[in-house]
């Protein structure tokens, strides 16, 4: 598997992936609307075929992972992408890397905990506010679970 920076020639694929997983290239986290088609990122490739995507933003000393998609679960794709962004954030002088997932995404929650990312906050009812920004966010997620809360995970990079 190869991990490299996202290039302009990858944007058609990355926009399609984000649109397929998020309903559009618009992504909301912590009341902030992101245009995923403009964010920097990393792409995972297997034999030249894209199999994973991570998009991020650096702001105020931290690095937010806005999108993380592994097309083939349990093959180390997400782990490798998170390691790449951790290294980029550290090089940029960030104190931490953080991300948000929703209460229905129990697979992601288990994944982050397994990697040692602490759950730092549960933002109750945050998705209701997010729907004011992005109405296409579904009411229910996996298994018919109501999508209501944002779960925030953060990894300290050991900087002040």
Residue pairs with C-beta under 8 A, 6 or more apart in sequence:
1 44
1 45
1 46
1 51
1 75
1 76
1 77
1 80
2 44
2 45
2 46
3 42
3 43
3 44
3 45
3 80
3 81
3 84
4 42
4 43
4 45
5 40
5 41
5 42
5 43
6 14
6 40
6 41
6 42
6 43
6 53
6 55
7 43
10 43
10 50
11 37
13 50
14 36
14 37
14 41
14 43
14 50
14 53
14 55
15 25
15 36
15 37
17 50
17 53
17 69
17 71
18 24
18 25
18 27
18 36
18 37
18 53
18 55
18 67
18 69
19 25
21 67
21 69
22 36
22 67
23 134
23 136
23 137
23 138
24 134
24 136
25 35
25 36
25 37
26 33
26 34
26 35
26 36
26 134
26 136
27 33
27 34
27 36
27 66
27 67
27 134
28 34
28 130
28 133
28 134
28 137
29 64
29 66
29 99
29 100
29 130
29 150
30 100
30 123
30 126
30 150
30 152
31 126
31 129
31 130
31 133
33 133
33 134
34 55
34 57
34 66
36 55
36 66
36 67
39 55
39 56
39 57
39 66
39 67
40 55
40 56
40 57
41 53
41 54
41 55
41 56
41 67
42 53
42 54
42 81
42 84
42 85
42 88
43 50
43 52
43 53
44 50
44 51
44 52
44 53
44 70
44 77
44 80
44 81
45 51
46 72
50 71
51 70
51 71
51 72
51 75
51 77
52 69
52 70
52 71
52 72
52 77
52 78
52 80
52 81
53 67
53 68
53 69
53 81
54 65
54 67
54 68
54 69
54 81
54 82
54 84
54 85
55 65
55 66
55 67
56 63
56 64
56 65
56 66
56 85
56 88
56 89
57 63
57 64
57 66
58 64
58 89
58 92
58 94
61 93
61 94
61 95
61 96
61 159
62 89
62 94
62 95
62 96
62 97
62 98
63 85
63 88
63 89
63 92
63 94
63 96
63 97
63 98
64 97
64 98
64 99
64 100
65 82
65 85
65 97
65 98
65 99
66 99
68 78
68 81
68 82
68 99
68 108
70 77
70 78
70 81
71 77
73 107
78 111
79 115
82 97
82 115
85 97
86 97
86 155
86 157
89 96
89 97
89 157
90 157
90 159
93 159
94 157
94 159
95 156
95 157
95 159
95 160
96 154
96 155
96 156
96 157
97 154
97 155
97 157
98 120
98 152
98 153
98 154
98 155
99 112
99 117
99 152
99 153
99 154
100 123
100 150
100 151
100 152
100 153
101 108
101 109
101 112
101 150
101 151
101 153
102 127
102 141
102 147
102 148
102 149
102 150
102 151
103 122
103 145
103 147
103 148
103 149
103 150
103 151
104 140
104 141
104 142
104 143
104 145
104 146
104 147
105 141
105 142
106 142
107 142
109 119
109 151
112 119
112 153
113 119
116 155
117 153
117 154
117 155
118 153
118 154
118 155
119 151
119 152
119 153
120 152
120 153
120 154
121 151
121 152
122 149
122 150
122 151
122 152
123 149
123 150
123 151
123 152
124 148
124 149
125 148
125 149
126 148
126 149
126 150
127 137
127 147
127 148
127 149
127 150
128 148
130 137
130 150
131 137
137 147
138 147
139 146
139 147
140 146
140 147
141 147
